[in-house]
């Protein structure tokens, strides 16, 4: 499938891309479900709007190898080893683990 009808497919679920502008991330929910099923935990209740688009943050780093192994991702979705995140450039939605600055040890009192 190409274009706006692309979907994220996992061995468990296939969700078509939504045309709902209030929730353009719905096609990414199978990835969220997969990560949760493998022990990671969503922070902040799931996808939320930010200045840069929609964001879903997890407690632990995203297991990109698991996502690659279990999901068939459309070309609009890229995985970043550096950011340890998944970004969909069509819906401006990102799935990420804790931000690097939040995981750095504090120096001083």
C-alpha positions as CSV (number, residue, x, y, z in Angstrom):
1,X,0.0,0.0,0.0
2,X,1.3,3.5,-0.8
3,X,0.6,7.1,0.2
4,X,-2.1,8.0,2.6
5,X,-3.5,4.5,2.8
6,X,-0.2,3.0,4.2
7,X,-0.4,1.1,7.4
8,X,1.9,-0.2,10.1
9,X,1.6,-3.9,10.1
10,X,2.7,-6.2,12.9
11,X,2.1,-9.8,13.4
12,X,-0.7,-8.9,15.8
13,X,-2.5,-6.0,14.1
14,X,-2.9,-4.0,10.9
15,X,-4.2,-0.4,11.3
16,X,-4.9,1.8,8.3
17,X,-3.6,5.4,8.3
18,X,-6.3,7.6,9.5
19,X,-7.6,10.8,7.8
20,X,-8.8,12.1,11.2
21,X,-6.8,15.4,11.7
22,X,-7.5,15.2,15.5
23,X,-5.7,11.9,15.8
24,X,-3.2,11.5,12.8
25,X,-1.2,9.0,14.9
26,X,-3.8,6.2,15.0
27,X,-1.9,4.0,12.5
28,X,1.1,4.0,14.9
29,X,-0.9,2.4,17.8
30,X,0.1,-1.2,16.7
31,X,3.8,-0.2,17.4
32,X,2.8,1.3,20.8
33,X,0.9,-2.0,21.6
34,X,3.9,-4.1,20.5
35,X,6.3,-2.1,22.8
36,X,3.8,-2.3,25.7
37,X,3.4,-6.1,25.2
38,X,7.1,-6.5,25.5
39,X,7.4,-4.7,28.8
40,X,7.8,-1.0,28.0
41,X,5.5,1.5,29.6
42,X,3.8,4.6,28.0
43,X,4.5,7.9,29.9
44,X,1.9,10.6,30.1
45,X,-1.1,8.7,28.8
46,X,0.0,8.1,25.2
47,X,0.1,10.5,22.2
48,X,-0.1,14.2,23.1
49,X,0.3,17.3,20.9
50,X,3.6,19.2,21.0
51,X,5.0,22.1,19.0
52,X,6.6,19.7,16.7
53,X,3.6,17.4,16.2
54,X,2.3,14.4,18.1
55,X,4.5,12.5,20.6
56,X,4.3,9.3,22.5
57,X,7.0,8.8,25.1
58,X,8.0,5.5,26.8
59,X,9.6,5.0,30.2
60,X,12.5,2.9,28.6
61,X,14.4,3.3,25.3
62,X,12.5,2.0,22.3
63,X,13.6,-1.4,21.1
64,X,14.2,-0.6,17.5
65,X,15.3,-4.2,16.7
66,X,11.9,-5.4,17.9
67,X,10.1,-2.8,15.8
68,X,12.2,-3.8,12.7
69,X,11.6,-7.5,13.3
70,X,7.8,-7.3,14.0
71,X,6.6,-4.4,12.0
72,X,6.2,-3.6,8.3
73,X,6.7,0.2,8.2
74,X,5.7,2.4,5.3
75,X,8.4,4.6,3.7
76,X,7.0,7.7,5.6
77,X,8.3,6.2,8.9
78,X,11.9,6.4,9.8
79,X,13.8,4.8,12.7
80,X,16.6,6.8,14.3
81,X,19.4,5.0,16.0
82,X,20.8,8.3,17.3
83,X,17.5,9.5,18.8
84,X,16.3,6.0,19.5
85,X,12.9,7.0,18.1
86,X,10.4,6.3,15.3
87,X,9.1,9.3,13.3
88,X,6.3,9.5,10.8
89,X,6.9,12.5,8.5
90,X,3.3,12.5,7.1
91,X,1.5,12.8,10.4
92,X,4.4,14.5,12.3
93,X,4.2,11.8,15.0
94,X,7.0,10.4,17.0
95,X,7.4,7.5,19.4
96,X,10.5,7.8,21.6
97,X,12.0,6.7,24.9
98,X,13.1,9.0,27.6
99,X,14.9,12.1,26.3
100,X,18.6,12.0,26.6
101,X,18.8,15.0,28.9
102,X,16.3,13.4,31.3
103,X,18.4,10.2,31.5
104,X,21.8,11.9,32.2
105,X,23.1,11.7,35.7
106,X,22.9,14.9,37.6
107,X,26.2,16.5,38.7
108,X,26.5,18.3,42.0
109,X,23.9,18.6,44.8
